[in-house]
Amino acid sequence: MKIRKLGVDFHGVISKNPSLFKEIISEAFLRKIEVHIISGGPRKYIERYLSEHHILYHKLWCIIDEPEINEKTRFFADGSFKVDDMLWDSAKAKYCANHNIDIHIDDSKIYGSYFTTSYCQYVDDLHVFTCGNNTISTNHSVAQIFTFLEQCATTKISS
């Protein structure tokens, strides 16, 4: 399956290995794949980071910007916040389903159980991508990583 829309998490994914994800996302642009950066937030910090690292994207979506979630969030004076775990953990999956994302890359194993679209876990410590029982090392070429992601998207694998 040719990937049309790719979701990529920011915290723990792009932020952990910006050079790798700059390459992957640049390849996605060359392949005419729509790239969605999907993260918790805050938006201004992420926008600045992506700009400073010259990482392209089509859309940036932050969980905390969603009115339904924002209204149920407790904000604290130090800038931190607390959101119901179930609401937070399922938000990216809902976004991906609603926006027809073919596959999403994230670092959290917990989020994967909420996805109906394909979900690929990036494990920075191990330098691998995992989709279901399939794994590929980040030492592979970007073309090989894309082939792996396309296979995962074809079989609609979730973690």
CYANA upper distance limits for C-alpha pairs under 8 A (distance plus 0.5 A):
  1 MET  CA    150 GLU  CA      6.12
  1 MET  CA    151 GLN  CA      7.42
  1 MET  CA    153 ALA  CA      7.16
  1 MET  CA    154 THR  CA      5.58
  2 LYS  CA    150 GLU  CA      6.68
  3 ILE  CA     33 ILE  CA      7.07
  3 ILE  CA    102 ASP  CA      6.49
  3 ILE  CA    103 ILE  CA      8.10
  3 ILE  CA    150 GLU  CA      6.65
  3 ILE  CA    153 ALA  CA      7.72
  4 ARG  CA     32 LYS  CA      7.98
  4 ARG  CA     33 ILE  CA      5.39
  4 ARG  CA     34 GLU  CA      6.66
  4 ARG  CA    101 ILE  CA      8.11
  4 ARG  CA    102 ASP  CA      7.09
  5 LYS  CA     33 ILE  CA      5.97
  5 LYS  CA     34 GLU  CA      5.14
  5 LYS  CA     35 VAL  CA      6.45
  5 LYS  CA     36 HIS  CA      7.89
  5 LYS  CA    100 ASN  CA      7.67
  5 LYS  CA    101 ILE  CA      5.37
  5 LYS  CA    102 ASP  CA      5.91
  5 LYS  CA    103 ILE  CA      7.68
  6 LEU  CA     28 ALA  CA      8.47
  6 LEU  CA     33 ILE  CA      7.27
  6 LEU  CA     34 GLU  CA      6.67
  6 LEU  CA     35 VAL  CA      5.47
  6 LEU  CA     36 HIS  CA      6.59
  6 LEU  CA    101 ILE  CA      6.32
  6 LEU  CA    102 ASP  CA      6.58
  6 LEU  CA    103 ILE  CA      6.01
  6 LEU  CA    104 HIS  CA      6.46
  6 LEU  CA    105 ILE  CA      8.49
  7 GLY  CA     35 VAL  CA      6.53
  7 GLY  CA     36 HIS  CA      5.23
  7 GLY  CA     37 ILE  CA      6.35
  7 GLY  CA     38 ILE  CA      6.73
  7 GLY  CA     96 CYS  CA      7.91
  7 GLY  CA    101 ILE  CA      6.84
  7 GLY  CA    102 ASP  CA      8.34
  7 GLY  CA    103 ILE  CA      6.68
  7 GLY  CA    104 HIS  CA      4.72
  7 GLY  CA    105 ILE  CA      6.59
  8 VAL  CA     13 VAL  CA      8.02
  8 VAL  CA     14 ILE  CA      8.11
  8 VAL  CA     35 VAL  CA      7.97
  8 VAL  CA     36 HIS  CA      6.76
  8 VAL  CA     37 ILE  CA      5.48
  8 VAL  CA     38 ILE  CA      6.31
  8 VAL  CA    104 HIS  CA      6.18
  8 VAL  CA    105 ILE  CA      5.34
  8 VAL  CA    106 ASP  CA      6.87
  9 ASP  CA     13 VAL  CA      6.26
  9 ASP  CA     14 ILE  CA      7.16
  9 ASP  CA     37 ILE  CA      6.27
  9 ASP  CA     38 ILE  CA      5.44
  9 ASP  CA     39 SER  CA      5.78
  9 ASP  CA    104 HIS  CA      8.19
  9 ASP  CA    105 ILE  CA      6.64
  9 ASP  CA    106 ASP  CA      5.59
  9 ASP  CA    107 ASP  CA      8.06
 10 PHE  CA     14 ILE  CA      5.29
 10 PHE  CA     15 SER  CA      6.30
 10 PHE  CA     37 ILE  CA      7.08
 10 PHE  CA     38 ILE  CA      7.21
 10 PHE  CA     39 SER  CA      6.04
 10 PHE  CA     46 ILE  CA      8.01
 11 HIS  CA     15 SER  CA      5.87
 11 HIS  CA     16 LYS  CA      7.78
 11 HIS  CA     39 SER  CA      7.41
 11 HIS  CA     40 GLY  CA      8.50
 12 GLY  CA     16 LYS  CA      5.74
 12 GLY  CA    106 ASP  CA      8.09
 12 GLY  CA    107 ASP  CA      6.32
 12 GLY  CA    124 ASP  CA      8.20
 13 VAL  CA     17 ASN  CA      6.90
 13 VAL  CA     18 PRO  CA      8.38
 13 VAL  CA     21 PHE  CA      8.36
 13 VAL  CA    105 ILE  CA      8.30
 13 VAL  CA    106 ASP  CA      6.82
 13 VAL  CA    107 ASP  CA      6.57
 13 VAL  CA    122 TYR  CA      7.14
 13 VAL  CA    124 ASP  CA      7.91
 14 ILE  CA     18 PRO  CA      5.38
 14 ILE  CA     20 LEU  CA      8.48
 14 ILE  CA     21 PHE  CA      6.22
 14 ILE  CA     22 LYS  CA      8.47
 16 LYS  CA    124 ASP  CA      7.45
 17 ASN  CA     21 PHE  CA      6.91
 17 ASN  CA    124 ASP  CA      8.18
 18 PRO  CA     22 LYS  CA      6.32
 18 PRO  CA     53 HIS  CA      7.76
 19 SER  CA     23 GLU  CA      6.88
 20 LEU  CA     24 ILE  CA      6.80
 21 PHE  CA     25 ILE  CA      6.31
 21 PHE  CA     55 ILE  CA      8.47
 22 LYS  CA     26 SER  CA      6.42
 22 LYS  CA     53 HIS  CA      8.42
 22 LYS  CA     54 HIS  CA      8.04
 22 LYS  CA     55 ILE  CA      5.80
 22 LYS  CA     56 LEU  CA      8.04
 23 GLU  CA     27 GLU  CA      6.64
 23 GLU  CA    142 VAL  CA      7.69
 24 ILE  CA     28 ALA  CA      6.74
 24 ILE  CA    142 VAL  CA      6.58
 25 ILE  CA     29 PHE  CA      6.80
 25 ILE  CA     35 VAL  CA      7.67
 25 ILE  CA     55 ILE  CA      7.83
 25 ILE  CA     56 LEU  CA      7.32
 25 ILE  CA     57 TYR  CA      8.06
 26 SER  CA     30 LEU  CA      6.87
 26 SER  CA     55 ILE  CA      8.22
 26 SER  CA     56 LEU  CA      7.48
 27 GLU  CA     31 ARG  CA      6.73
 27 GLU  CA    142 VAL  CA      7.95
 28 ALA  CA     32 LYS  CA      6.75
 28 ALA  CA     33 ILE  CA      5.53
 28 ALA  CA     34 GLU  CA      7.88
 28 ALA  CA     35 VAL  CA      7.74
 29 PHE  CA     33 ILE  CA      6.03
 29 PHE  CA     34 GLU  CA      7.58
 29 PHE  CA     35 VAL  CA      8.13
 34 GLU  CA     57 TYR  CA      8.13
 34 GLU  CA     58 HIS  CA      6.65
 35 VAL  CA     57 TYR  CA      5.68
 35 VAL  CA     58 HIS  CA      5.81
 35 VAL  CA     59 LYS  CA      7.12
 36 HIS  CA     57 TYR  CA      6.72
 36 HIS  CA     58 HIS  CA      6.48
 36 HIS  CA     59 LYS  CA      5.27
 36 HIS  CA     60 LEU  CA      6.25
 36 HIS  CA     61 TRP  CA      7.75
 37 ILE  CA     57 TYR  CA      7.23
 37 ILE  CA     59 LYS  CA      6.73
 37 ILE  CA     60 LEU  CA      5.22
 37 ILE  CA     61 TRP  CA      6.72
 38 ILE  CA     60 LEU  CA      6.61
 38 ILE  CA     61 TRP  CA      5.52
 38 ILE  CA     62 CYS  CA      6.56
 38 ILE  CA     63 ILE  CA      8.34
 38 ILE  CA     92 LYS  CA      7.33
 39 SER  CA     60 LEU  CA      8.45
 39 SER  CA     61 TRP  CA      6.86
 39 SER  CA     62 CYS  CA      5.40
 39 SER  CA     63 ILE  CA      6.74
 39 SER  CA     92 LYS  CA      8.09
 40 GLY  CA     62 CYS  CA      5.36
 40 GLY  CA     63 ILE  CA      5.09
 40 GLY  CA     64 ILE  CA      6.39
 41 GLY  CA     45 TYR  CA      8.13
 41 GLY  CA     46 ILE  CA      7.46
 41 GLY  CA     62 CYS  CA      5.40
 41 GLY  CA     63 ILE  CA      6.98
 41 GLY  CA     64 ILE  CA      6.55
 41 GLY  CA     65 ASP  CA      8.23
 42 PRO  CA     46 ILE  CA      6.99
 42 PRO  CA     62 CYS  CA      7.41
 42 PRO  CA     64 ILE  CA      7.73
 43 ARG  CA     47 GLU  CA      6.53
 43 ARG  CA     60 LEU  CA      8.34
 43 ARG  CA     61 TRP  CA      8.35
 43 ARG  CA     62 CYS  CA      6.79
 44 LYS  CA     48 ARG  CA      6.64
 45 TYR  CA     49 TYR  CA      6.67
 46 ILE  CA     50 LEU  CA      6.57
 47 GLU  CA     51 SER  CA      6.62
 48 ARG  CA     52 GLU  CA      6.59
 49 TYR  CA     53 HIS  CA      6.67
 50 LEU  CA     54 HIS  CA      6.38
 50 LEU  CA     55 ILE  CA      5.49
 50 LEU  CA     56 LEU  CA      7.71
 51 SER  CA     55 ILE  CA      6.79
 51 SER  CA     56 LEU  CA      8.41
 61 TRP  CA     65 ASP  CA      8.14
 62 CYS  CA     66 GLU  CA      7.79
 63 ILE  CA     69 ILE  CA      7.64
 63 ILE  CA     88 TRP  CA      7.86
 63 ILE  CA     91 ALA  CA      7.06
 63 ILE  CA     92 LYS  CA      7.85
 64 ILE  CA     69 ILE  CA      6.77
 64 ILE  CA     70 ASN  CA      6.05
 65 ASP  CA     69 ILE  CA      8.02
 65 ASP  CA     70 ASN  CA      6.84
 66 GLU  CA     70 ASN  CA      6.32
 67 PRO  CA     71 GLU  CA      6.38
 68 GLU  CA     72 LYS  CA      7.29
 69 ILE  CA     73 THR  CA      6.77
 69 ILE  CA     83 VAL  CA      7.99
 69 ILE  CA     87 LEU  CA      7.77
 69 ILE  CA     88 TRP  CA      8.36
 72 LYS  CA     83 VAL  CA      7.27
 72 LYS  CA     84 ASP  CA      8.30
 73 THR  CA     81 PHE  CA      7.14
 73 THR  CA     82 LYS  CA      6.24
 73 THR  CA     83 VAL  CA      5.40
 73 THR  CA     84 ASP  CA      8.13
 74 ARG  CA     81 PHE  CA      5.95
 74 ARG  CA     82 LYS  CA      5.67
 74 ARG  CA     83 VAL  CA      7.17
 75 PHE  CA     79 GLY  CA      7.32
 75 PHE  CA     80 SER  CA      6.62
 75 PHE  CA     81 PHE  CA      4.83
 75 PHE  CA     82 LYS  CA      7.12
 76 PHE  CA     80 SER  CA      5.92
 76 PHE  CA     81 PHE  CA      6.26
 83 VAL  CA     87 LEU  CA      7.60
 83 VAL  CA     88 TRP  CA      6.77
 84 ASP  CA     88 TRP  CA      6.67
 85 ASP  CA     89 ASP  CA      6.29
 86 MET  CA     90 SER  CA      6.60
 87 LEU  CA     91 ALA  CA      6.64
 88 TRP  CA     92 LYS  CA      8.46
 89 ASP  CA    110 ILE  CA      7.64
 89 ASP  CA    111 TYR  CA      5.90
 89 ASP  CA    114 TYR  CA      8.12
 90 SER  CA     94 LYS  CA      6.90
 90 SER  CA    111 TYR  CA      6.90
 90 SER  CA    114 TYR  CA      6.08
 90 SER  CA    115 PHE  CA      8.28
 91 ALA  CA     95 TYR  CA      6.76
 92 LYS  CA     96 CYS  CA      6.63
 92 LYS  CA    111 TYR  CA      8.16
 93 ALA  CA     97 ALA  CA      6.67
 93 ALA  CA    111 TYR  CA      7.87
 93 ALA  CA    112 GLY  CA      8.32
 93 ALA  CA    114 TYR  CA      6.30
 93 ALA  CA    115 PHE  CA      5.21
 93 ALA  CA    116 THR  CA      7.64
 93 ALA  CA    117 THR  CA      8.07
 94 LYS  CA     98 ASN  CA      6.52
 94 LYS  CA    115 PHE  CA      8.06
 95 TYR  CA     99 HIS  CA      6.56
 96 CYS  CA    100 ASN  CA      6.35
 96 CYS  CA    101 ILE  CA      5.35
 96 CYS  CA    102 ASP  CA      8.36
 96 CYS  CA    104 HIS  CA      8.00
 96 CYS  CA    115 PHE  CA      8.46
 96 CYS  CA    117 THR  CA      7.46
 97 ALA  CA    101 ILE  CA      6.98
 97 ALA  CA    115 PHE  CA      8.26
 97 ALA  CA    116 THR  CA      7.35
 97 ALA  CA    117 THR  CA      6.86
101 ILE  CA    117 THR  CA      7.55
102 ASP  CA    117 THR  CA      6.76
102 ASP  CA    118 SER  CA      6.87
102 ASP  CA    153 ALA  CA      6.46
103 ILE  CA    117 THR  CA      6.74
103 ILE  CA    118 SER  CA      5.10
103 ILE  CA    119 TYR  CA      6.08
103 ILE  CA    120 CYS  CA      7.55
103 ILE  CA    149 LEU  CA      7.92
103 ILE  CA    152 CYS  CA      8.21
103 ILE  CA    153 ALA  CA      6.14
104 HIS  CA    117 THR  CA      8.29
104 HIS  CA    118 SER  CA      6.94
104 HIS  CA    119 TYR  CA      5.51
104 HIS  CA    120 CYS  CA      6.49
105 ILE  CA    119 TYR  CA      6.67
105 ILE  CA    120 CYS  CA      5.25
105 ILE  CA    121 GLN  CA      6.17
105 ILE  CA    122 TYR  CA      6.87
106 ASP  CA    119 TYR  CA      8.08
106 ASP  CA    120 CYS  CA      6.93
106 ASP  CA    121 GLN  CA      5.59
106 ASP  CA    122 TYR  CA      6.25
107 ASP  CA    121 GLN  CA      5.68
107 ASP  CA    122 TYR  CA      5.36
107 ASP  CA    123 VAL  CA      6.48
107 ASP  CA    124 ASP  CA      8.35
108 SER  CA    112 GLY  CA      7.64
108 SER  CA    121 GLN  CA      7.21
109 LYS  CA    113 SER  CA      8.04
109 LYS  CA    121 GLN  CA      7.16
109 LYS  CA    159 SER  CA      7.13
110 ILE  CA    114 TYR  CA      8.46
111 TYR  CA    115 PHE  CA      7.69
112 GLY  CA    119 TYR  CA      6.44
112 GLY  CA    120 CYS  CA      8.38
112 GLY  CA    121 GLN  CA      8.32
112 GLY  CA    158 SER  CA      6.33
112 GLY  CA    159 SER  CA      5.32
113 SER  CA    158 SER  CA      7.30
113 SER  CA    159 SER  CA      6.51
115 PHE  CA    119 TYR  CA      7.21
115 PHE  CA    158 SER  CA      6.92
116 THR  CA    156 LYS  CA      8.19
116 THR  CA    158 SER  CA      7.71
117 THR  CA    153 ALA  CA      8.29
117 THR  CA    156 LYS  CA      6.49
117 THR  CA    157 ILE  CA      8.03
117 THR  CA    158 SER  CA      7.63
118 SER  CA    152 CYS  CA      7.07
118 SER  CA    153 ALA  CA      5.85
118 SER  CA    155 THR  CA      8.25
118 SER  CA    156 LYS  CA      5.03
118 SER  CA    157 ILE  CA      5.34
118 SER  CA    158 SER  CA      5.66
119 TYR  CA    131 CYS  CA      6.96
119 TYR  CA    152 CYS  CA      8.42
119 TYR  CA    156 LYS  CA      8.30
119 TYR  CA    157 ILE  CA      6.73
119 TYR  CA    158 SER  CA      5.19
119 TYR  CA    159 SER  CA      6.75
120 CYS  CA    129 PHE  CA      6.95
120 CYS  CA    130 THR  CA      6.06
120 CYS  CA    131 CYS  CA      5.17
120 CYS  CA    132 GLY  CA      8.29
120 CYS  CA    149 LEU  CA      8.23
120 CYS  CA    152 CYS  CA      8.19
120 CYS  CA    157 ILE  CA      8.40
120 CYS  CA    158 SER  CA      7.56
120 CYS  CA    159 SER  CA      7.60
121 GLN  CA    129 PHE  CA      6.11
121 GLN  CA    130 THR  CA      5.58
121 GLN  CA    131 CYS  CA      6.86
121 GLN  CA    159 SER  CA      7.89
122 TYR  CA    127 HIS  CA      8.13
122 TYR  CA    128 VAL  CA      6.52
122 TYR  CA    129 PHE  CA      5.07
122 TYR  CA    130 THR  CA      6.96
123 VAL  CA    127 HIS  CA      6.36
123 VAL  CA    128 VAL  CA      5.93
123 VAL  CA    129 PHE  CA      6.74
123 VAL  CA    130 THR  CA      8.16
124 ASP  CA    128 VAL  CA      7.18
127 HIS  CA    137 SER  CA      6.37
127 HIS  CA    138 THR  CA      5.88
127 HIS  CA    139 ASN  CA      8.26
128 VAL  CA    135 THR  CA      7.02
128 VAL  CA    136 ILE  CA      6.02
128 VAL  CA    137 SER  CA      4.80
128 VAL  CA    138 THR  CA      5.85
129 PHE  CA    135 THR  CA      6.05
129 PHE  CA    136 ILE  CA      5.86
129 PHE  CA    137 SER  CA      6.90
129 PHE  CA    138 THR  CA      7.62
130 THR  CA    134 ASN  CA      6.14
130 THR  CA    135 THR  CA      4.87
130 THR  CA    136 ILE  CA      7.16
131 CYS  CA    135 THR  CA      6.90
131 CYS  CA    152 CYS  CA      6.76
131 CYS  CA    157 ILE  CA      6.61
131 CYS  CA    158 SER  CA      7.03
131 CYS  CA    159 SER  CA      6.76
132 GLY  CA    157 ILE  CA      6.22
132 GLY  CA    158 SER  CA      6.43
132 GLY  CA    159 SER  CA      5.62
136 ILE  CA    140 HIS  CA      7.90
136 ILE  CA    145 ILE  CA      7.63
136 ILE  CA    148 PHE  CA      7.80
138 THR  CA    145 ILE  CA      8.10
140 HIS  CA    144 GLN  CA      6.54
140 HIS  CA    145 ILE  CA      7.01
141 SER  CA    145 ILE  CA      6.79
142 VAL  CA    146 PHE  CA      6.65
143 ALA  CA    147 THR  CA      6.81
144 GLN  CA    148 PHE  CA      6.76
145 ILE  CA    149 LEU  CA      6.72
146 PHE  CA    150 GLU  CA      6.54
147 THR  CA    151 GLN  CA      6.73
148 PHE  CA    152 CYS  CA      6.77
149 LEU  CA    153 ALA  CA      6.59
150 GLU  CA    154 THR  CA      6.57
151 GLN  CA    155 THR  CA      6.93
152 CYS  CA    156 LYS  CA      6.59
152 CYS  CA    157 ILE  CA      6.17
153 ALA  CA    157 ILE  CA      7.25
